[in-house]
């Protein structure tokens, strides 16, 4: 198991494991330990506890810096959506962590390898192992590749108000004229797509499309924010 995991981490994330025992522990389920009592193995729960805390801190710090105008309540809701079973299980599958879990025969037959709760636990345990093995800097580099891009991919857009964020960002030093205009409308009435543009002081700063004008405005504001930050 550890050989395959080490090879994948090296090829996909440029991570070279130093202490194999940490990752053996992080990817081992209690059922496997129970079936191999003579090997004196450890399973993932303790290291998962650490990984959860590391993720909470890293995501909190990133959101705090990325969204300087977002109030505490919205930051908390966004963090909760990113640091949860559904998100972590998807990250684990994306990284193919399910392929490296050591399970007992009964859990294997029960298809536990695909169980969201277990995938979430394994992702947290991996983060804990990575933190102990290589430190916070490498953990942050990893989640910058795996977790944070999902914000730009729209995974958590339902929790964000890009228009308000853009307005607050542009007007933090004084008034700024912001205008949204329809660029085009396509499709039948029951499946119409609007393309919107957003302007700041008459200058085009972003475009976006959606199945309603409001949705298209949100996407235009999101693109504008991305353009400004770049």
C-alpha positions in Angstrom: 0.0 0.0 0.0 2.6 2.5 1.1 4.7 2.0 -2.1 1.7 2.8 -4.3 0.7 5.8 -2.2 4.3 7.2 -2.1 4.6 6.9 -5.9 1.2 8.7 -6.4 2.1 11.5 -4.0 5.5 12.0 -5.7 4.0 12.0 -9.3 0.8 14.0 -8.6 1.8 16.3 -5.8 5.6 16.3 -5.7 5.5 15.0 -2.1 8.2 12.6 -1.0 7.2 10.7 2.2 9.8 10.7 5.0 8.1 8.6 7.6 6.2 5.7 6.1 4.7 4.7 9.5 2.7 7.9 9.7 1.0 7.2 6.4 0.5 3.5 7.2 -1.4 4.6 10.3 -3.4 7.3 8.4 -4.6 4.8 5.8 -5.3 1.8 8.1 -8.9 1.1 9.4 -9.6 -0.5 12.8 -11.0 -3.6 11.1 -7.6 -4.3 9.5 -5.8 -3.9 12.8 -8.2 -6.3 14.4 -7.5 -8.9 11.8 -3.7 -8.6 12.2 -3.1 -8.5 16.0 0.5 -9.7 15.8 1.6 -6.8 13.7 0.9 -4.2 16.5 -0.6 -1.8 14.0 -2.2 1.6 14.6 -5.3 2.9 12.9 -6.2 6.4 11.7 -8.5 7.9 14.4 -5.8 9.7 16.5 -4.0 11.1 13.5 -7.4 12.1 12.0 -8.1 14.2 15.1 -5.0 16.2 14.3 -5.7 16.5 10.6 -9.2 17.9 11.3 -7.7 20.7 13.4 -5.0 21.5 10.8 -7.6 21.8 8.1 -9.8 24.0 10.2 -6.9 26.4 10.8 -5.6 26.4 7.2 -9.0 27.0 5.6 -9.9 29.6 8.2 -6.7 31.5 7.5 -7.1 31.3 3.7 -10.8 32.5 3.8 -9.9 35.3 6.2 -7.2 36.6 3.8 -9.1 36.0 0.5 -12.4 37.6 1.6 -11.4 40.7 3.6 -15.0 42.1 3.4 -16.9 39.0 4.3 -18.5 39.1 7.8 -17.8 36.4 10.4 -21.1 34.6 9.9 -20.6 34.1 6.2 -16.9 33.1 6.7 -18.1 30.5 9.2 -20.7 29.1 6.8 -18.3 28.9 4.0 -15.7 27.2 6.1 -18.3 24.7 7.3 -19.1 23.8 3.7 -15.5 23.3 2.8 -14.5 21.4 6.0 -17.2 18.7 6.1 -17.8 15.1 5.2 -19.2 15.8 1.7 -16.3 18.0 0.7 -13.6 15.9 2.2 -14.9 12.6 0.8 -14.9 14.2 -2.7 -11.4 15.5 -2.2 -10.3 12.0 -1.1 -11.8 10.4 -4.2 -10.2 13.0 -6.5 -6.8 12.1 -4.9 -7.5 8.4 -5.3 -7.0 7.9 -1.6 -9.8 5.2 -1.6 -7.4 2.9 -3.4 -4.8 2.9 -0.6 -7.0 2.2 2.5 -6.2 -1.0 4.4 -9.5 -2.6 5.4 -10.5 -5.8 7.1 -12.3 -8.4 5.0 -15.7 -7.7 6.3 -15.4 -3.9 5.7 -14.1 -4.6 2.2 -17.1 -6.8 1.4 -19.4 -4.1 2.8 -17.8 -1.7 0.2 -16.6 0.6 3.0 -13.9 1.9 0.6 -16.6 4.0 -1.0 -18.3 5.2 2.2 -18.3 9.0 2.4 -17.7 9.0 6.2 -14.6 6.8 5.9 -13.2 8.8 2.9 -13.7 12.0 4.9 -11.8 10.4 7.9 -9.0 9.2 5.6 -8.6 12.6 4.1 -8.3 14.2 7.5 -5.9 11.5 8.6 -3.7 12.1 5.5 -3.6 15.8 6.4 -2.5 14.9 9.9 0.2 12.6 8.6 1.4 15.1 6.1 1.6 17.8 8.8 3.7 15.6 11.1 5.9 14.4 8.3 6.6 17.6 6.4 5.1 20.5 8.3 2.4 23.2 7.8 4.0 24.7 4.6 3.7 21.4 2.6 0.1 20.9 3.9 -0.8 24.4 2.6 0.8 23.7 -0.7 -1.2 20.5 -1.0 -4.6 22.1 -0.2 -3.8 25.0 -2.5 -3.8 22.3 -5.2 -6.7 20.2 -4.1 -9.1 22.3 -2.0 -8.9 26.0 -2.6 -9.3 25.8 -6.4 -12.9 24.5 -5.8 -13.8 28.1 -4.8 -13.0 29.3 -8.3 -14.8 26.2 -9.8 -18.0 27.3 -8.1 -18.4 24.4 -5.6 -19.4 26.9 -2.9 -21.0 29.7 -4.9 -24.4 29.2 -3.2 -22.8 30.6 0.0 -21.2 33.6 -1.6 -22.6 36.9 -2.8 -20.1 38.0 -5.4 -22.0 41.2 -6.3 -21.9 42.5 -2.7 -18.3 41.4 -2.3 -17.3 43.3 -5.5 -19.2 46.4 -4.4 -17.5 46.4 -1.0 -14.1 45.8 -2.6 -14.4 48.6 -5.1 -15.9 51.1 -2.7 -13.7 50.5 0.3 -11.8 53.8 -0.5 -14.8 55.8 -1.7 -17.6 55.7 -4.2 -17.2 53.7 -7.4 -19.8 53.6 -10.1 -20.7 49.9 -10.9 -23.0 49.0 -13.7 -24.3 45.6 -15.1 -25.4 45.3 -18.7 -26.9 42.5 -20.8 -24.5 41.6 -23.6 -26.6 38.9 -25.2 -29.6 36.6 -24.7 -29.8 33.1 -26.2 -32.0 30.1 -26.2 -35.8 29.5 -25.9 -37.9 31.0 -23.1 -37.7 27.9 -21.0 -33.9 27.6 -21.3 -32.6 31.2 -21.8 -29.0 32.1 -21.2 -28.0 35.6 -20.4 -24.5 37.0 -20.8 -23.8 40.0 -18.6 -20.9 42.4 -18.3 -19.9 44.5 -15.2 -18.2 47.9 -15.5 -16.4 50.0 -12.9 -16.3 53.7 -13.7 -17.1 52.7 -17.3 -14.3 50.1 -17.6 -15.2 46.5 -18.4 -13.9 44.4 -15.5 -15.8 41.1 -15.9 -18.3 38.9 -17.9 -20.5 36.1 -16.9 -23.5 34.0 -18.0 -26.4 32.3 -16.4 -30.0 31.2 -16.8 -31.3 34.4 -15.2 -30.0 37.9 -15.2 -29.3 37.7 -11.4 -27.2 34.5 -11.9 -25.3 36.1 -14.8 -24.6 39.2 -12.7 -23.2 37.0 -10.0 -20.9 35.2 -12.4 -19.8 38.5 -13.9 -19.0 39.8 -10.5 -17.1 36.6 -9.7 -15.0 37.0 -12.8 -14.4 40.6 -12.1 -13.1 39.8 -8.6 -10.8 37.1 -10.1 -9.5 39.6 -12.7 -8.8 42.3 -10.0 -7.0 39.9 -7.7 -4.8 38.7 -10.6 
